[in-house]
Amino acid sequence: MTEEKTSKERIQEQKYKRGWIFSVAFLLIVVGLILFLTYVRIVDENRDVLVGILGVITGSISSMMSIASGRDPSEVEELKDKLGKANADREALIARLRDAQIQLQLKHDQVHELQTAIINKLSVFTNQRVIQTKNADQVVLDPKVEEWLP
């Protein structure tokens, strides 16, 4: 397994080296072409074609520079895809958690209503006023507590 892993790593390193060498060579060719065209006059007949070709070549300089600096644009796209998938999974888990919380709250409310109904039906105090104290003036305090009141 380790030999297999090292061979994959070697292949990956070779791929990076080839990409880096190609990118640097491409940049040098573009710079050389720009320097060449500064000293050589472009013929009017071929001017539009050459300007179009130079536009395409110079447009790819940024991707070549990123490859030369060690960043591969395909890896960035791959990471973006993984991040998108992870965010989709996260959203699905949040939705499931929300639904589970709703179901849990519904169950809690139903159990509370059922308990209240059973207590009301089976209570010995049915149709009686169990709570006699209506306000704070009817409260009788322990004498020890009254000692601490102002």
Secondary structure by P-SEA (a helix, b strand, c coil): caaaaaaaaaaaaaaaaaaaaaaaaaaaaaaaaaaaaaabbbbccaaaaaaaaaaaaaaaaaaaaaaaacccaaaaaaaaaaaaaaaaaaaaaaaaaaaaaaaaaaaaaaaaaaaaaaaaaaccccccccccccccccccccaaaaaacc
